[in-house]
Amino acid sequence: MNRRMGIWVLLIVLITSSFSNKELFPLEQSVQVISEKRFILIIDFAFFYCPLCIQSLTDLNNMINAFKLEDSVIGVLVYREKNNEVDAERRIKIIEQQLRGFIKGNDIRYPIILDKKGIFKSLSQDEASLILFDIQRKTIKKYTFPLKKGQIDDIFLNDTREEQE
């Protein structure tokens, strides 16, 4: 199981490094520190029924947009096929439409893909999570939704505070 998780982490690192574009960030020290982070947002369909999760995603999106980190984030909506589901293709189309509406309605500026094959299912473990790859500190952290205000501050503001001190 640990080997399988290691393979997933390697895959995620490769994916996140491929959609980064450091030239988009100003050379200011605090923004440069934050630009060394990559995020994978993994959500399950049940996420949409959790008001606290939606609120913390809104707060997270505001920070992502404020720091112009849209190119450092990728979202994944894990599709879980129900047992004996007859019309899975129809259900997938409905979910895709709902996802497009959710992205537009919440001013999400980074891609969120629908994981139809369940590749990321083992990473979600029936919970929405944010996986943070901090390149500068060489760390990986996993946060579970709903995020608390302190966690969002930890993700974005601790590095800028340390740089100012």
N, C-alpha and C positions, 0 to 999 in steps of 0.2 A: 504493500500500500504506500509506503514512504517513497519508493522508487517511482510509482505512478504520480504522486504528488510532485516530486521533483521534476518529472517530465513536463507536467502542466505549468509549473513555475517557469521553467526554461522557455516553453512555448509562449507564455504570457510576456516574458521579458523581450523576446524577439518581436512579438507583435507590437508592444508598446514602443520599442525603440524605432520601429519602422514608420510610425506616424508622428514622430517628433520633428519639429522644425525650429531650431534655436534662433534662426535669423529673424523670426517674428518678434522676439522679445528685445526691449531696450537693454542697454548695457548697465542700467542701474543695478547696484549690488543686490538690493533686496529682491527685485524681480528676477534677477539672474539666479539667485538661490532657489526661488520657487520654481523657476523653469526647469530645474533639474529633477522634477517630480513627474511621474507618469501614473495615471489612474485607470483602473478597470472597475467599472460599476456593474455589478451582477445583480439583476433583479429577477424575481419570480412573479408570476401573474398575481399571486396573493398580495404582493406589495401594493397594488392599486387599491386595496381595501383597508389600508392602514393609514389613517389621517396623519399620525405623527411621522410616519415614514415619508409621506408626500411633502410635509412641511420641512423636514430636514433635507430632503432632496432640493427643495426650493432654495433653502439657505445655502446649500452646497453649490447649486447652480449660480447663485448671485456672486459667490466668491470666485468661481471658475471664470465667469464673465468679467468680473472686476479685474482679475489678474491676467486676462486674455490667455487662458490656458486651454481653450477649446481643442487645440491640436495635440494636447497631452492626455486627452480623455477618450476612452471608448466605452460604450455601454453595451451590455448583453442582456437581453430578455430571454430567460431560459423557458423553453416550451416543454411542458410535461404532458405527454400524451396520456389520456385517461384510458383505463383498462377497457377493452372491448369497444373502443371508439370507432364508430362506423364511418363518420364523415370528417376525418381529420383534416383533409385539405380545405374544406369549407371553414372549419374552425380556425385554421391557420390564417386564412384570408381575413376573417373577422378580427383576429388578434393583430394582424398587420395594420389594418385600418385604425383600430383603437390606438395602437402604438404611434402611428403618424399623427393622430389628433393629440395625443398626450405630449409628444415632442413639440408640436406647434403651439399648443396651449400653454406650455410651461417654459417657452423661450429657451429650449435646449439647443445649443449650437454645436454639439458634438454628435458623432454618429452613435446610434443605438441599433444593434443588429438583433434579429430574432434567431435564436439558436434552435433551429428546427430539429436538429439531430441529437440534441442533448449533450453536446461535447462539454459544456461548462457545468453540467448538472452536479458533478461531484464537488465543484467549488462553491456552489450555492448552498448546498445542504439544507434546502427548504427555508432559506432566509436570504434577504437582500443584504448585500455587502459591498463594501468599497475596498479594493485592494490598492494600496499605495506603494509605489516603487520609488524610493528616495535614492537617487543616483549619487548625490553628494555624500550622504551618510552611509551609503551601501546597506540600506535596510529595506525590509518589506514588512508592511503592517496591514492587518485586516481589521476593518471596522464593520460592525453590524448595525443595520438600520433598526430603529430610528437613531440617527446620530444626535448626540447632545451638543449643545453650543460649545462646550469646552473641547469636544473632539474636533469640531470644525475649526476652532481657533488653533488647536494643536497642529492640524494639517497645514494651515496656511500662515499663521501669524507667528508661531514660535521662531521660525527661521529668521524672519525680519526683525523680531525683537533682539535675537542674539547678535545680529549684524550691527544693530544700532548701539548695543552696549559696549 
